[in-house]
Amino acid sequence: MTAAAVLFSEPGARWRAVAYGPILCLAVLVLELVTGGDVHWFALLFCAALIAGFVALQVVAGKRHVSVELTPETLRSGAESLPLSSIAEVLPERDEDSWDDEEWESARALGELTGVPRRRTGIGLRLADGGLVQAWARDHKALRTALTDAVQRSSDGVDR
């Protein structure tokens, strides 16, 4: 398949976030110029560069560790890729009315993080070898739908 065959994608972080700190510093600079007070050129430039640098590191980490991409062949969660052929079943959503946890909720999360990243929701997967893992995404309903369809097509031998 080509790179254009992406069934689901979440970037993990966006580069536009790097601009927010410098834009705020620019607004402060304009405010200082308009009010006629002392203009803190060095401090504003330093803060803009410092904030942009730290946020750039966070964006790089977000893109590497909390991005998700589903293609007809693989599911990539963070830095870990899982072939769809190794997924036997996408497990049902957690029953919100149940007091008991689902078995898959204590399974290992895909990727190199220790668990499901914050503000993401886990999706239980049964692997072909019988093991359980958790895929995850912010838009977990869209990933669940796309993943269920892709696993079904993969097991039926379609799109191969």
C-alpha positions in Angstrom: 0.0 0.0 0.0 1.0 3.6 -0.5 1.6 6.1 2.2 -1.7 7.8 1.2 -3.7 4.8 2.5 -4.0 6.2 6.1 -7.2 5.0 7.7 -6.9 7.0 11.0 -4.3 9.5 12.2 -3.7 11.6 15.3 -0.5 13.7 15.2 0.1 13.7 19.0 1.1 17.4 18.9 1.0 20.3 16.4 3.8 22.6 15.5 1.5 25.7 15.7 1.8 25.4 19.5 5.4 26.6 19.2 4.1 30.0 18.1 1.8 30.7 21.0 4.5 31.9 23.4 6.2 34.3 20.9 2.7 35.6 19.9 2.0 36.4 23.6 5.4 38.1 23.9 4.6 40.1 20.8 1.3 41.2 22.3 3.1 42.4 25.5 5.6 44.2 23.3 2.8 46.0 21.4 1.1 46.9 24.7 4.4 48.3 26.1 4.9 50.4 22.9 1.3 51.7 22.9 1.3 52.6 26.6 4.5 54.5 26.4 6.2 52.7 29.3 9.6 51.0 29.3 10.0 48.5 26.5 11.7 45.3 27.7 13.2 44.2 24.4 15.7 41.7 25.7 13.4 40.2 28.2 10.6 39.7 25.7 12.9 38.3 23.0 14.5 35.9 25.6 11.2 34.8 26.9 9.8 34.2 23.4 12.8 32.1 22.4 12.8 30.2 25.7 9.1 29.4 25.5 9.3 28.4 21.8 12.3 26.1 22.6 10.6 24.3 25.4 7.3 23.9 23.5 9.3 22.6 20.4 10.7 19.9 22.7 7.2 19.0 23.8 5.9 18.9 20.2 8.8 16.6 19.2 8.0 14.3 22.2 4.3 14.4 21.5 4.8 13.5 17.8 7.1 10.6 18.8 5.3 9.2 21.8 1.6 9.9 21.5 0.8 10.0 17.8 -1.4 7.2 16.3 -1.6 6.0 12.7 -3.6 3.2 11.3 -3.0 1.9 7.8 -4.4 -1.2 6.1 -1.3 -3.2 7.3 -0.3 -1.7 10.7 -1.4 0.2 13.7 1.3 2.5 15.1 0.8 3.9 18.6 3.7 6.1 19.6 6.9 4.4 18.7 5.4 0.9 18.5 4.0 -0.6 15.3 1.7 -3.7 15.4 0.8 -5.6 12.2 -3.0 -5.9 11.8 -2.4 -9.6 11.0 -1.4 -10.1 14.7 -4.7 -8.7 16.0 -7.4 -11.3 16.4 -10.2 -9.1 17.8 -11.0 -5.5 18.8 -12.7 -6.0 22.2 -16.0 -4.2 23.1 -16.0 -0.9 24.9 -16.0 -0.9 28.7 -19.5 -1.1 30.1 -19.9 2.2 32.0 -22.7 0.7 34.2 -20.5 -2.2 35.4 -18.6 -2.1 38.6 -16.0 -4.6 37.3 -13.0 -3.7 35.2 -12.7 -5.4 31.8 -9.7 -7.8 31.6 -8.1 -5.7 28.8 -8.0 -2.5 31.0 -5.0 -3.9 32.9 -3.2 -5.0 29.8 0.0 -3.3 28.5 -0.6 -0.2 26.5 1.0 -0.1 23.0 4.0 2.3 22.7 6.9 2.9 24.9 5.0 4.7 27.7 4.1 2.9 30.9 0.3 3.2 30.3 -2.3 4.9 28.2 -1.3 8.5 27.7 -3.3 11.3 29.5 -6.4 12.5 27.7 -6.5 9.3 25.6 -8.8 6.3 26.0 -7.8 2.7 25.8 -9.2 0.2 23.3 -8.8 -3.5 24.2 -7.2 -5.8 21.5 -6.9 -9.5 21.7 -3.8 -10.7 19.8 -3.6 -13.8 17.6 -1.4 -15.4 20.3 -4.1 -14.8 22.9 -2.5 -11.9 24.7 -4.2 -8.6 25.4 -2.9 -5.1 24.7 -4.5 -1.6 24.7 -4.5 0.7 21.7 -5.4 4.3 22.5 -6.4 7.6 21.0 -8.1 10.9 21.8 -10.8 10.1 19.3 -11.1 6.5 20.5 -14.5 6.0 18.9 -13.2 6.8 15.4 -10.1 4.6 16.0 -12.3 1.8 17.2 -14.5 2.0 14.1 -11.5 2.2 11.7 -9.6 -0.5 13.5 -12.5 -2.9 13.6 -13.1 -2.5 9.9 -9.3 -2.8 9.1 -9.0 -6.0 11.3 -12.1 -7.5 9.7 -10.7 -6.8 6.2 -7.3 -8.1 7.2 -8.8 -11.3 8.5 -11.0 -11.7 5.5 -7.9 -11.3 3.2 -9.3 -8.2 1.5 -7.0 -5.3 0.6 -3.9 -7.5 0.5 
